Each structure stands twice: as structure tokens, then as C-alpha cells.
């Protein structure tokens, strides 16, 4: 028998927890972290993927699932220098530098987990040594803006610092507040040898070769009387925006090297931090005044402060200390006890087509390639808009509709003719010359009374029309102008009431008409009746309910997905075998389903009572999109629609969301998946490197209790990330199994070889 355990950590990858709550247009992280403080500062994403949050409680690492706090402990040499962390940056070697408010900096090796402390960057008699900002210049030199010691440059070869003073004739040890206090550093975009430096006494330009400073006076030629600059932000390689303490926001032209007298609307005397979030929008942290948005083009200010602290409903203010931009997680505003995140995906399902009438209620939408426009039907008529989603217009009805004559659905035939079915007028057709809809009388070889009975229409692949009305199915061959009618046939064994209720018409990929109803499914081909499906049973291979409300075909898998309003079933549409069913236990967002469509890549989209459901049959994992993604309501009671050019329409109050599926699910970045904790017999595993870099463990037989925690660093909705694992070597766990806690506990492992595989899938698939 083997005397050792060989544990191989294999295939940790991400196919692309912690709680999030929605506060306005932001996601908020707060009390669940246990470590966020009354004031929080910079949020930084390292190249390893982690988020690092500067706070009054040290620095907090967030891995997408759990928080880890690093703090200063005088009993622990492997810790920070300072618990008040003002900034963090990553150097060219991948090490983190963490700035302390009063006790220098610490350097953290992200591979070994070891700290090196620099409580002072120079020798003087002042015990307080504050560092305000850390900056990588164009040559990847590391610079530090200090409290009273000017700026410092780190020498990687000598492991030492060289200091430069903008006010060398004044105190250089931090003993006189204001003198040589620097707050920010920025690279000049035109000269790699020059840095812009802000401080308590204004704006400076530092020449790295000459080691000299030039000061640019704003309100006073006397440095000590000039503006105190908290922060700088460069726009379009020319305009330098300056946030001040007491003088609002200033603007400096770095080419002309002079201040520009802009008449910026008054919004806050204190501008503590700024970030340019696009080419013309600044987000501005104004402490007790909150978070402001400044449009540099039209010179307007908008207050976008998140609502009061969600856990304290009586709170009257939301202080914002810092604004941060990360590569994958979007924008963060750091506030009182909370950090607020804003990401483009939080608006990805925003309503982008607005109704022109309060009575509008979407019932169908089609793409018209001949006219290059979309048509949508509703309870108050038919509308159209162009391919750019502009010019929403109501289409004329060239007849006098009866009140309440709502439009059910529409279809485009093989001749690019547009048809619609209505409640009282029946079948109507678009007249191109008159630019309006008129009854189909005379256009279809069918009696007017029967045309008036048409309630549902669908086009097949050839552009011929299937129609339903008054318990009859019609097949209209467009090019031959031939129509065939079939009555509803009932299975001989069907004993319940024989009248159709709740009819929905679908056309299968093989050209059959499927009439979905409360009496089951009636199938027709162009030769007539095929079968009535209604018999139910109690096994997974039986029809769960004879009532079928809606469904959609997936040609790639020869599958018909359908619902009775209570879960989801899958049927082979050729032999009518039930292939599978899906419930909440399988990840289905809700048992209440109001609509099903299939996109061009054979993926399913559902309108449910819990939001928009999404299922990719190749990955077999359900995902949900809801108010976190920009929907105005989670209960999608009005269904869902898809056009032939693959545009999803999701009804919302007052309009609908209209997007390509790829715009909803395609993430900009694939997250990292890492081991974050490794315990052996309840003790942290001791190694020269951190657990995330360990690929294989060889352990004595008695070290057989192993705990592994891991996380996928997807920052859009980390709480929605789904995890799975399998283990080679343990019977019953050698197939993919859910593990949404992202924590595995193996107790009493027998000696042998084990291989662990872990997967994670984020909310974008």
C-alpha cells in the first residue's frame, strides 16, 4: 500500500462569494467584508487579478469570493508598516508597494507572501513619514509623493531611495506642514524626462535629468500662499485637471504651461480625487459633497453620489474619498464603510427603445431586410424603426379598427410581404404604396370571414405562412398563391373538453406547424394532421403537463424546449421523446416562464419571474440576468422575442431592451481562477510560495485532511460565479459536481494519487 498522498492540482481555469447589493447605478460592498472602514481609499487591481482596497484597517485583498486583511502588527515582522493605507501600486517586477499615512511603505511579494518594510525612505528625526501616492513613470521607475520629503525615487539595484525637494530651502523632514508636501505625480506625455508634481504649495514640473523643479503659480507668486492641490488628472495629453483643497477644480494647459480661466460650475470647494472615465467625463470625489460627474465638453456637473449607507437608513451623507479605475472591474468610488462599483455591464440590458404611447404593449417584432427596418406589434397598433434604432413611427391602419383590436404577431413571407394578425380584423397585410396595413381580403384565396378569424401566423424556412384561427390550421404557399385548410383533429383517446384554449403557433425546422395549447400540442405538416401530444406521466421521460404555453426549437440538437408555466422540458421534435427537464434544482432561474427564444448559436433565452434566463447547451449551466444588469424589473411577464437577424427584444415598462445576444454575455476579460487557501490538518500549508502557485503536493500518509479554497476573479458579478469540480481517485467524485462555496474539504484521504480539476463560469458564460 502506498505510504504517501500525491495530490495534483490540475486544470484550474476560468470559462470566462461575496455579497453585492445594488444601490442606484452602483454595486456596493460593505459590512460583509468585515474589514472596510469608515474611510476607504484607492481600489487597485494587480496583474495577478486580485482587487486591493486601501483602508484604515490596512489593505484588503478581494479574490472574488473572500476578503483577506493585511494589517500592521508590531509582533509580526511579516506585516505592513501602517494600518492607514493611502495608496498601492505594482512595480515592474510584480511586487506591490503599499503606502502608509504616517509610517512609510511596505513591499509585498505576491509570489512568496512576504513583506519588506520601509518605515522611512530617508533618515531624519521626524518619526512620522507619510506617503501619499505611488507612481510608475514611462521608464517603469517607481516614485513616491511624500508628506514633507518631496518626491522619492526607488533604486531597484541598490534597494534605496533618492529624494528630490521642490522647496529645498525649507524644511525637508516633514516638520513644517506644507513645505515639500507632495500629493500626486504624473508623467509628461511629451517628454519622458519630465514629471508633473502637485503639492500643498501648488503645481511643479520636475526634470529627472537636471533634478530641478519649476513652479507654476496659480493664485500667488508666493509658494506658501498658493493653492493646495490634492490630485491631478491629464486629459487628451494637454489639459491637466487639478483638484484643490478650498479652491474647487482648476485647469492647466501643459503645452502653453499656463492656467486656463475656465468658468466651471460651482459644486465643491474641496476636490479630493479625480479620474477621467472616458474622453470627456471626470468622476470627482468631493468628501462630504459626495461624487460628482463633470462633462468637460458641455461644462456641466451632475451629482451621482450613491444613496445613503444602505445599512443606516437615517444616514444623511455618503462621503467619497477616492475614485479608482481598474482594468477589469470598472470604476470604484470609495466611501463611508462602503466601496461603490460601477461597470458598463450594469447597464447592458438598459431599455433602449421607448414606446411613444403609454398603451403600447409589445406582442411581436420582426426584421424586414427588404425595407431595412424593424416592425413591432402591440396592443395599440404597429410601429417601425430603422436599423439604427432611430425614427420610431406608428404605422397607418388603412381601416377602422374596433376598439381593443390588438395586434397578436407578424410575419414576412417569401416575397418580402409583411403580414400581421389582429384580434377583430384578423389577417392584415402591409400595402407598400399606401404605407399602411389593410385587411387581407382579396390578397389571399380565402373567404373574408375566415381571414377575419386568423389569430396567429408564422413563416416557415421557405417563406410560406402557417396560420391559425377558429380551430383551423392553414398552410399558405406564397409563390403558388395556394392555401390549404385543416380542421383540428383530436386523438381518439382524448376524453377532455375538445375546444382549443391559449393557442400559440410555432413552426419546426422541418416545416411542421405546432399548435401549443391547454389541450396539448397539435402537430401538422403541409399534408395535414400528424399527432396530438397530451399524454402525461410521472417519469422524466413523460410529458409533465398537457398544458403547453410556449416553446422554441433548437435545430442543432433536434430539440423542442417548452414550458407549462412550471419548469421546462426538452423534447426531440422528430420522434417526440422527452429528453430532459429543468427545474430550479438544475439552476433554472424560475419555474415560472413567460417566453422562450433561441439565438443563432442555438442558445436559449427565457423570460422568467426572476429575470432573463440564459442556457448554453454546450456548457449546461443556467445563468440569470436581472436588475443588476439594467433591467427595470425582474418579473418578465411580457415574454421575450428574437428577430431573424438575431436581435433580442425584452419588454420593459415603457419600452424594451433590444440587443444582440453577444452584447449581453460577452465579457471583456476572462477572470483568473486561483487557489487562495490550502490547509493541511487544519494548519496553513508551509511553503516558499503561496498556494496559488502550487501545482502538486506530496504528503505523508498521516497528513490526509486537506482544505482547499479557490476563487475566480471575475469582477462584474462575483456573487454569480458558478463553480464545479471533479477528483480523479475518489469514486463518486470523478464527474463534474457543483461547488458554489468554492471550498473543498477532504477528510481522511487514503494513501494514493488524486488529481483535482476545478472550473468556474462567470455571469457572461
C-alpha positions, 0 to 999 in steps of 0.5 A: 500500500502506498505510504504517501498522498500525491495530490495534483492540482490540475486544470484550474481555469476560468470559462470566462462569494461575496455579497453585492447589493445594488444601490442606484447605478452602483454595486456596493460592498460593505459590512460583509467584508468585515474589514472596510472602514469608515474611510476607504481609499484607492481600489487597485487591481494587480496583474495577478487579478486580485482587487486591493482596497486601501483602508484604515484597517490596512489593505484588503485583498478581494479574490472574488469570493473572500476578503483577506486583511493585511494589517500592521502588527508590531509582533509580526515582522511579516506585516505592513508598516501602517494600518492607514493605507493611502495608496498601492501600486505594482512595480515592474517586477510584480511586487506591490508597494503599499503606502502608509499615512504616517509610517512609510511603505511596505513591499509585498511579494505576491509570489512568496507572501512576504513583506519588506518594510520601509518605515522611512525612505530617508533618515531624519528625526521626524518619526512620522513619514507619510506617503501619499501616492505611488507612481510608475513613470514611462521608464517603469521607475517607481516614485513616491509623493511624500508628506514633507520629503518631496518626491522619492525615487526607488533604486531597484539595484541598490534597494534605496531611495533618492529624494528630490525637494521642490522647496529645498530651502525649507524644511525637508523632514516633514516638520513644517506642514506644507513645505515639500508636501507632495500629493500626486505625480504624473508623467509628461506625455511629451517628454519622458524626462519630465514629471508633473508634481502637485503639492500643498504649495501648488503645481511643479514640473520636475526634470529627472535629468537636471533634478530641478523643479519649476513652479507654476503659480496659480493664485500667488507668486508666493509658494506658501500662499498658493493653492493646495492641490490634492490630485491631478488628472491629464486629459487628451495629453494637454489639459491637466485637471487639478483638484484643490483643497478650498479652491474647487477644480482648476485647469492647466494647459501643459503645452502653453504651461499656463492656467486656463480661466475656465468658468466651471460650475460651482459644486465643491470647494474641496476636490479630493480625487479625480479620474477621467472615465472616458474622453470627456467625463471626470468622476470627482470625489468631493468628501462630504459633497459626495461624487460628482460627474463633470462633462468637460465638453458641455461644462456641466456637473451632475451629482451621482453620489450613491444613496445613503449607507444602505445599512443606516437608513437615517444616514444623511451623507455618503462621503467619497474619498477616492475614485479608482479605475481598474482594468477589469472591474470598472470604476470604484468610488470609495466611501463611508464603510462602503466601496461603490462599483460601477461597470458598463455591464450594469447597464447592458440590458438598459431599455433602449427603445421607448414606446411613444404611447403609454398603451403600447404593449409589445406582442411581436417584432420582426426584421424586414431586410427588404425595407431595412427596418424593424416592425413591432406589434402591440396592443395599440397598433404597429410601429417601425424603426430603422436599423439604427434604432432611430425614427420610431413611427406608428404605422397607418391602419388603412381601416377602422379598427374596433376598439381593443383590436390588438395586434397578436404577431407578424410575419414576412413571407417569401416575397418580402410581404409583411403580414400581421394578425389582429384580434377583430380584423384578423389577417392584415397585410402591409400595402407598400404604396399606401404605407399602411396595413389593410385587411387581407381580403382579396390578397389571399384565396380565402373567404373574408370571414375566415381571414377575419378569424386568423389569430396567429401566423408564422413563416416557415424556412421557405417563406410560406405562412402557417396560420391559425384561427377558429380551430383551423390550421392553414398552410399558405404557399406564397409563390403558388398563391395556394392555401390549404385548410385543416380542421383540428383533429383530436386523438381518439383517446382524448376524453377532455373538453375538445375546444382549443384554449391559449393557442400559440403557433410555432413552426419546426425546422422541418416545416411542421406547424405546432399548435401549443395549447391547454389541450396539448400540442397539435402537430401538422405538416403541409399534408395535414394532421400528424399527432396530438401530444397530451399524454402525461406521466410521472417519469422524466421521460413523460410529458409533465403537463398537457398544458403547453404555453410556449416553446422554441426549437433548437435545430442543432440538437433536434430539440423542442424546449417548452414550458407549462408555466412550471419548469421546462422540458426538452423534447426531440421534435422528430420522434417526440421523446422527452429528453430532459427537464429543468427545474430550479434544482438544475439552476433554472432561474424560475419555474415560472416562464413567460417566453422562450427564444433561441439565438443563432448559436442555438442558445436559449433565452427565457423570460422568467419571474426572476429575470432573463434566463440564459442556457448554453447547451454546450456548457449546461449551466443556467445563468440569470440576468436581472436588475443588476444588469439594467433591467427595470424589473425582474418579473418578465411577464411580457415574454421575450422575442428574437428577430431573424437577424438575431436581435433580442427584444425584452419588454420593459415598462415603457419600452424594451431592451433590444440587443444582440445576444453577444452584447449581453454575455460577452465579457471583456476579460476572462477572470483568473481562477486561483487557489487562495487557501490550502490547509493541511490538518487544519494548519496553513500549508508551509511553503516558499510560495503561496498556494496559488502557485502550487501545482502538486503536493506530496504528503505523508500518509498521516497528513490526509485532511486537506482544505482547499479554497479557490476563487475566480476573479471575475469582477462584474458579478462575483456573487454569480460565479458558478463553480464545479469540480471533479477528483480523479481517485475518489469514486463518486467524485470523478464527474463534474459536481457543483461547488458554489462555496468554492471550498473543498474539504477532504477528510481522511484521504487514503494513501494514493494519487488524486488529481483535482480539476476545478472550473468556474463560469462567470455571469457572461458564460 
